[in-house]
């Protein structure tokens, strides 16, 4: 074993479902390199994001704090420059820190009810040094990579903010930059590289997934995941046509993981390097809402996580074992610091996974959900309990004081979350216990004594467009889509007005006496303001 500090390579994908990985039960032909890495390291079968939106998840990863603790509760909010990042901690311990790929933490814009800094935008220009989170030793990145590139062709910016163009497939090009950096490493210095890919995220401006050429043919006979195949709703779902390209993206990511591992080995670095592979969140392909994530469902929050330490590293991340205990993305920052011999600071919210060896470990994970809603969720091994605010707007507001129970799933009986049991008889005790635990998380993380009320008497999101259309009509990311999809007079139609009136009157009738004197004002405001 080496007494040197290990190198750490963090291979980060974007919007990758856990079940694309062969080591997690997915199709074996998609991730052969990750599967091989899992046989040498540790495969975490129950890893989850703490925020199923790109920018907030990245803020959590960089700081070890929940999204509301940094203020980055939604996309298009820059990471405050006062926040200390992974790179900052590691550099203090003698590490060189490099960053390649998608950053998504430099720009701030759009309306918000929260106190944000003045608007700044680096979408089509380089990120200033002071907004790079301390990654000063190597930098080739774009704040919004999908805006400066497509599946084939585009550009990033180097450390001098000079445009660096590429013409091939994006995943290959981004990895090329990382390999050039790895080849420059000195063996007497520890290095940290965060390689942040955008694949398999959909290309927003083209409304599709851009897999490498041949993906449609190569993966045309894919086996559909059960949560998609049997999905209880369809909000313009496109998995039948898009999943082959999605898998193509995942396969090319895996090919490039193989390139990174090979480069480390060829340069005599693999034996003293820990490699981490994970993603920021998953994708439900519009089967739960009218976009791809931003929901409590495992399709959105369950992520791949494999950690493999080289043979010279004194580490528990070896042996080819599978770890079934629950891990959150928020646990990775203290885990990385512990790898480097750094004691995680008290203000990091997660737990270093090395502490699993002590025998006691967390029994649940906590999530904040934004943009599509102001939501909070707790997931255990057996159950999932999720709540949302009726009054607040997921783009404008970071949190709420009052939530309503929204989803309850018995994961042991319904692993694909096809049957929402919120409000159903027989689960009252379990729901009450999860509610208490969720309220405690909100208190600890957000400093609020939240009120969680019983579910409102409308069907869940997949059973009633009218009951949720207000979220989508108001949301900046779905407003245009809704306008195109809905008839011009939709919100004026009798059936829509009847549904809105029913929601208000039934809610008042059933729960008006349970929530305080201002419930009528709250309900009228929350249910009518967006419709």
C-alpha positions in Angstrom: 0.0 0.0 0.0 1.2 3.5 -0.8 1.4 6.2 1.8 0.9 8.9 -0.9 -2.4 10.6 -1.1 -4.5 9.0 -3.9 -5.5 10.7 -7.1 -9.3 11.0 -7.4 -11.1 11.0 -10.7 -14.8 11.8 -10.6 -16.6 10.7 -13.8 -20.0 12.5 -13.8 -22.8 11.8 -16.3 -26.0 13.8 -16.6 -29.5 12.4 -16.4 -28.5 8.8 -16.4 -30.9 6.2 -14.9 -29.4 3.6 -12.6 -30.8 0.8 -14.6 -28.7 1.6 -17.7 -25.8 0.0 -15.9 -25.3 -3.8 -16.3 -23.9 -4.0 -12.7 -27.3 -2.7 -11.5 -29.4 -5.0 -13.6 -29.4 -3.1 -16.9 -28.5 -4.4 -20.3 -25.0 -5.8 -20.2 -24.0 -4.4 -23.6 -24.3 -0.8 -22.5 -21.7 -0.5 -19.7 -19.0 -3.2 -19.9 -16.3 -0.9 -18.5 -18.4 0.3 -15.6 -19.3 -3.3 -14.9 -15.7 -4.3 -14.9 -14.9 -1.4 -12.6 -17.7 -2.6 -10.2 -16.1 -6.1 -10.1 -12.9 -4.5 -8.7 -14.6 -1.8 -6.5 -17.9 -1.3 -4.8 -21.3 -1.0 -6.6 -23.9 1.0 -4.6 -27.3 -0.4 -5.6 -29.3 2.2 -3.7 -27.8 5.5 -4.6 -30.0 8.6 -5.0 -29.7 12.2 -5.9 -30.6 14.8 -3.3 -32.1 17.2 -6.0 -33.3 15.9 -9.4 -32.3 19.1 -11.3 -28.9 19.7 -12.9 -27.7 23.0 -11.4 -28.9 22.4 -7.8 -27.5 18.8 -7.8 -24.1 20.3 -8.9 -24.2 22.9 -6.2 -24.8 20.1 -3.7 -21.9 18.1 -5.0 -19.5 21.0 -4.9 -20.4 22.1 -1.4 -21.8 19.2 0.5 -24.8 21.3 1.3 -28.4 20.9 0.3 -29.6 23.2 -2.5 -31.6 25.5 -0.3 -28.6 25.9 2.0 -26.5 27.5 -0.8 -29.4 29.3 -2.4 -29.0 27.3 -5.7 -32.5 25.8 -5.4 -33.2 25.8 -9.2 -31.2 26.1 -12.4 -29.8 29.5 -13.5 -28.6 30.5 -10.1 -24.8 30.9 -9.7 -23.0 29.2 -6.9 -22.2 32.0 -4.4 -18.5 32.8 -4.5 -18.3 32.6 -0.7 -19.1 28.9 -0.8 -16.2 26.6 -0.2 -16.0 23.8 -2.8 -14.4 20.4 -3.1 -11.6 22.0 -5.1 -10.9 24.5 -2.3 -10.7 21.8 0.4 -8.5 19.5 -1.7 -6.1 22.3 -2.8 -5.5 23.2 0.9 -4.5 19.5 1.4 -1.9 19.7 -1.4 -4.1 18.5 -4.4 -4.1 19.9 -7.9 -7.7 20.4 -9.0 -9.0 20.3 -12.6 -12.4 20.5 -14.2 -13.6 19.5 -17.7 -17.1 19.7 -19.2 -20.4 21.1 -18.0 -20.2 23.5 -15.1 -23.8 25.0 -14.8 -23.0 27.1 -11.7 -21.9 30.5 -13.0 -25.0 32.3 -14.3 -27.9 33.8 -12.5 -31.2 35.0 -14.1 -35.0 35.0 -14.2 -37.5 36.0 -11.7 -37.4 34.7 -8.1 -39.0 35.4 -4.8 -35.7 34.5 -3.1 -32.8 37.0 -2.6 -30.5 36.4 -5.6 -27.4 38.2 -6.8 -27.8 40.6 -9.7 -28.2 38.8 -13.1 -25.0 37.5 -14.7 -24.7 35.3 -17.7 -21.9 33.2 -19.1 -23.9 30.9 -21.3 -22.0 31.8 -24.5 -18.8 33.0 -23.0 -16.1 31.7 -20.7 -16.6 31.5 -16.9 -14.5 34.0 -15.0 -11.8 32.5 -12.8 -13.5 33.6 -9.6 -16.6 31.7 -10.6 -14.9 28.4 -11.3 -15.2 27.0 -7.7 -11.4 26.9 -7.2 -10.6 24.6 -10.1 -7.5 26.7 -11.0 -5.0 24.0 -12.1 -6.9 22.9 -15.2 -10.1 24.2 -16.8 -11.8 23.4 -20.0 -15.6 23.9 -19.5 -18.8 25.6 -20.5 -21.3 26.9 -18.1 -24.2 25.6 -20.2 -22.6 22.9 -22.4 -25.7 22.1 -24.3 -25.9 25.8 -25.4 -22.4 25.8 -26.8 -22.5 22.3 -28.4 -24.6 19.5 -29.8 -24.1 15.8 -30.0 -21.6 16.4 -32.8 -19.6 19.7 -32.7 -19.4 22.7 -30.5 -17.0 24.5 -28.2 -15.9 25.0 -24.6 -13.6 27.5 -23.0 -10.1 26.9 -21.7 -8.4 28.5 -18.6 -7.9 31.8 -20.5 -11.5 31.7 -21.7 -10.4 31.1 -25.2 -12.9 29.2 -27.3 -11.9 25.6 -27.9 -13.8 24.0 -30.7 -14.4 20.3 -31.5 -16.1 18.6 -34.4 -16.5 14.9 -33.3 -19.0 13.4 -30.9 -19.2 15.5 -27.8 -18.5 12.8 -25.2 -15.3 11.8 -27.0 -14.1 15.4 -27.3 -14.7 16.3 -23.7 -12.9 13.1 -22.6 -10.0 14.1 -25.0 -9.5 17.2 -22.9 -9.5 15.2 -19.7 -7.0 12.7 -21.0 -4.6 15.5 -22.0 -4.7 16.7 -18.4 -4.2 13.3 -16.9 -1.1 12.8 -19.1 0.4 15.9 -17.6 0.1 14.7 -14.0 3.2 14.4 -11.9 3.3 11.3 -9.7 4.7 13.1 -6.7 1.5 15.3 -6.6 -2.1 14.2 -5.8 -4.7 15.2 -8.3 -8.4 15.6 -8.4 -10.2 15.6 -11.7 -13.9 16.2 -12.1 -14.9 15.1 -15.6 -18.5 16.4 -16.1 -20.3 15.1 -19.2 -23.7 16.2 -20.4 -24.7 12.9 -21.9 -27.2 11.3 -21.7 -29.1 14.5 -21.1 -31.5 15.4 -23.9 -30.6 18.2 -26.3 -33.2 20.9 -25.4 -33.0 23.0 -28.5 -33.6 19.9 -30.7 -36.0 18.1 -28.3 -34.3 14.8 -28.6 -31.4 12.6 -27.2 -28.4 12.8 -29.5 -26.7 9.4 -29.3 -23.7 8.6 -31.5 -24.3 7.6 -35.1 -25.8 4.1 -35.3 -27.5 4.2 -31.9 -31.0 3.8 -33.2 -30.0 0.6 -35.0 -27.7 -0.7 -32.4 -30.3 -0.5 -29.5 -33.5 -0.8 -31.5 -34.4 -4.0 -29.7 -34.0 -2.6 -26.2 -36.0 -4.0 -23.3 -38.1 -1.3 -21.9 -37.8 -0.6 -18.1 -41.1 -1.5 -16.4 -41.7 1.9 -15.0 -41.8 3.3 -18.6 -43.5 0.3 -20.3 -46.3 0.2 -17.7 -46.3 3.9 -16.8 -49.5 5.1 -15.3 -49.4 8.3 -17.3 -48.2 9.8 -20.6 -47.4 13.5 -20.8 -46.0 13.3 -24.3 -43.7 10.5 -23.3 -41.0 9.8 -26.0 -39.1 6.8 -24.6 -40.3 4.5 -27.4 -38.5 6.6 -30.0 -35.8 8.2 -27.9 -34.5 5.3 -25.7 -32.2 3.8 -28.3 -30.3 7.1 -28.6 -30.4 7.4 -24.8 -28.7 4.0 -24.5 -26.3 5.0 -27.2 -25.3 8.0 -25.1 -24.7 5.8 -22.1 -22.7 3.3 -24.1 -20.4 6.1 -25.5 -20.0 7.4 -21.9 -18.9 3.9 -20.9 -16.5 3.7 -23.9 -14.9 6.9 -22.6 -14.8 5.6 -19.0 -12.7 2.8 -20.5 -10.4 5.4 -22.2 -9.9 7.1 -18.8 -9.1 3.9 -17.1 -6.7 2.9 -19.8 -5.0 6.3 -19.7 -4.5 6.0 -16.0 -3.0 2.5 -16.4 -0.7 3.4 -19.3 0.6 6.4 -17.4 1.3 4.4 -14.2 -1.4 6.2 -12.3 -4.3 3.7 -11.9 -2.8 1.9 -8.8 -2.9 5.1 -6.8 -6.2 6.5 -8.1 -9.7 6.2 -6.9 -12.3 6.4 -9.7 -15.9 7.5 -8.9 -18.7 7.1 -11.4 -22.2 8.6 -10.9 -24.8 10.9 -12.3 -26.7 14.0 -11.1 -30.2 12.4 -11.5 -32.2 10.1 -13.7 -34.9 10.5 -16.3 -38.6 9.4 -16.4 -39.1 10.3 -20.1 -42.3 12.4 -19.5 -44.2 9.6 -17.9 -44.6 11.5 -14.6 -44.6 15.1 -15.7 -44.2 17.0 -18.9 -40.4 16.9 -18.8 -37.7 14.4 -17.9 -37.0 14.7 -14.2 -38.1 17.0 -11.4 -40.2 14.3 -9.6 -39.8 12.1 -6.6 -39.9 8.8 -8.6 -37.0 6.5 -8.8 -36.8 7.0 -12.5 -35.8 10.6 -11.6 -33.7 10.1 -8.5 -32.1 6.6 -8.5 -28.6 7.0 -9.9 -25.6 4.7 -10.7 -22.7 4.8 -8.3 -19.5 2.8 -8.5 -16.3 3.6 -6.6 -13.1 1.7 -7.3 -9.7 2.2 -5.7 -6.4 1.2 -7.2 -4.4 -1.6 -5.5 -2.0 0.8 -3.9 -4.7 2.8 -2.1 -5.6 1.9 1.4 -9.3 1.9 1.0 -12.5 0.0 1.4 -13.6 0.6 -2.2 -12.3 -2.7 -3.4 -13.3 -6.4 -3.6 -16.1 -6.3 -6.1 -18.9 -6.2 -3.6 -22.4 -4.7 -3.8 -23.5 -2.3 -1.1 -27.3 -2.2 -0.6 -27.6 0.5 2.0 -29.0 3.9 1.0 -26.5 6.5 -0.2 -27.3 10.1 -1.3 -25.4 12.4 -3.7 -25.0 14.7 -0.7 -22.8 11.9 0.9 -20.2 12.1 -1.8 -18.5 15.4 -0.8 -17.5 14.2 2.7 -16.6 10.8 1.2 -14.2 12.5 -1.3 -12.6 14.6 1.5 -12.1 11.5 3.6 -10.4 9.8 0.6 -7.9 12.7 0.6 -7.3 12.4 4.4 -9.4 15.5 5.1 -11.8 15.7 8.0 -15.2 16.8 6.5 -16.4 20.1 8.0 -19.5 20.2 10.2 -21.5 22.2 7.8 -21.5 19.4 5.2 -24.9 17.7 5.4 -24.0 14.2 4.2 -22.1 11.3 5.7 -18.8 9.8 4.4 -19.7 6.4 3.1 -16.5 5.1 4.8 -18.5 5.3 8.0 -20.6 2.3 6.9 -17.7 0.2 8.2 -18.7 1.4 11.7 -21.9 -0.7 11.4 -24.5 2.1 11.7 -25.8 4.0 8.7 -28.7 6.2 7.7 -32.1 4.5 7.0 -33.4 7.1 4.6 -32.4 9.8 2.1 -33.9 13.3 1.9 -34.6 15.2 -1.4 -35.7 18.7 -2.3 -37.5 19.1 -5.6 -37.8 22.4 -7.5 -39.0 23.9 -10.8 -41.9 21.6 -11.4 -43.0 22.1 -7.8 -41.8 23.0 -4.4 -41.5 19.5 -3.1 -39.8 17.4 -0.4 -39.3 13.7 -0.3 -38.0 11.0 1.9 -37.1 7.5 0.6 -36.4 4.5 2.8 -35.6 0.9 1.6 -39.3 0.1 1.8 -41.3 3.3 1.3 -41.4 6.6 -0.4 -43.2 9.7 0.9 -43.4 12.9 -1.0 -45.1 16.2 -0.4 -45.7 19.4 -2.4 -46.7 23.0 -1.8 -50.0 24.2 -3.3 -49.2 27.9 -2.7 -45.6 28.1 -3.9 -44.1 28.1 -7.3 -41.2 25.7 -8.0 -39.3 28.3 -10.1 -39.9 31.3 -7.9 -39.8 29.8 -4.4 -37.1 27.8 -2.7 -39.4 26.4 0.1 -42.7 26.5 1.8 -44.3 26.4 5.2 -47.2 24.3 4.3 -47.1 21.1 2.2 -49.7 18.5 1.1 -49.0 14.8 1.0 -48.6 14.0 -2.7 -47.2 10.5 -3.2 -46.8 7.4 -1.0 -45.4 4.2 -2.5 -44.9 0.8 -1.0 -41.6 0.0 -2.8 -41.5 -3.6 -1.6 -44.8 -4.4 -3.4 -44.6 -1.7 -6.1 -40.9 -1.2 -7.0 -41.8 0.6 -10.3 -44.1 3.1 -8.5 -47.2 2.4 -10.5 -49.7 2.7 -7.7 -49.9 5.9 -5.6 -51.2 4.9 -2.1 -51.3 8.4 -0.7 -54.4 8.6 1.5 -55.2 4.9 1.2 -56.3 2.9 4.2 -53.8 0.5 5.7 -50.8 2.7 5.4 -51.7 5.4 8.0 -49.0 4.4 10.5 -46.2 4.2 8.0 -47.2 7.5 6.4 -47.3 9.2 9.7 -43.9 8.0 10.7 -42.4 9.2 7.3 -44.1 12.5 7.7 -42.5 13.0 11.1 -39.1 12.1 9.7 -39.6 14.4 6.7 -40.6 17.3 8.9 -37.4 16.7 11.0 -35.3 16.9 7.8 -37.0 20.1 6.8 -36.3 21.5 10.3 -32.7 20.5 10.3 -31.8 21.5 6.7 -34.1 24.5 6.2 -34.8 25.7 9.7 -38.6 25.6 9.2 -41.3 23.9 11.2 -43.3 22.7 8.2 -46.9 21.7 8.3 -47.8 18.7 6.2 -51.5 18.3 5.5 -53.4 15.2 4.1 -53.6 14.8 0.4 -56.0 17.1 -1.5 -58.9 15.2 -3.1 -57.8 15.2 -6.6 -56.1 12.3 -8.4 -52.3 12.3 -8.7 -50.5 13.9 -11.5 -50.8 11.2 -14.1 -54.6 10.9 -13.7 -55.7 14.5 -14.1 -54.2 17.2 -16.4 -56.5 19.9 -15.0 -55.4 19.2 -11.4 -51.8 20.0 -12.2 -51.9 22.2 -15.3 -51.3 25.3 -13.2 -47.8 24.1 -12.4 -46.9 23.7 -16.0 -48.6 26.8 -17.4 -46.6 28.9 -14.9 -43.3 27.2 -15.1 -40.8 29.0 -17.3 -39.4 25.8 -18.8 -42.9 24.4 -19.8 -44.9 27.5 -20.4 -44.2 27.6 -24.1 -44.7 23.9 -24.5 -48.1 24.1 -22.7 -49.2 27.0 -24.9 -48.3 24.9 -28.0 -50.0 21.8 -26.7 -53.2 23.1 -25.2 -56.0 24.7 -27.2 -56.0 28.4 -27.0 -59.2 28.5 -25.0 -58.4 25.6 -22.7 -58.4 27.4 -19.4 -61.7 29.1 -20.3 -63.5 25.8 -21.0 -66.3 24.8 -18.7 -64.7 21.5 -17.8 -61.5 23.3 -16.7 -63.4 25.8 -14.6 -65.5 23.0 -13.0 -62.3 21.2 -12.1 -60.8 24.3 -10.6 -63.9 25.0 -8.6 -64.1 21.4 -7.4 -60.5 21.5 -6.2 -61.2 24.6 -4.1 -64.5 23.7 -2.7 -63.6 20.1 -1.8 -60.4 21.1 -0.2 -62.2 23.7 1.9 -64.9 21.3 2.8 -62.6 18.4 3.9 -59.6 20.2 5.4 -60.8 23.7 6.1 -60.9 23.1 9.8 -57.6 21.3 10.1 -55.1 23.9 8.9 -55.7 27.1 10.7 -57.8 30.2 10.1 -56.0 31.3 6.9 -56.6 28.1 5.0 -59.2 29.6 2.7 -57.0 32.4 1.7 -54.1 30.0 1.2 -56.1 27.6 -0.9 -57.6 30.3 -3.1 -54.2 31.9 -3.6 -52.5 28.6 -4.3 -55.1 27.0 -6.5 -56.1 30.1 -8.5 -53.0 32.2 -8.9 -51.7 30.2 -11.9 -54.8 29.0 -13.6 
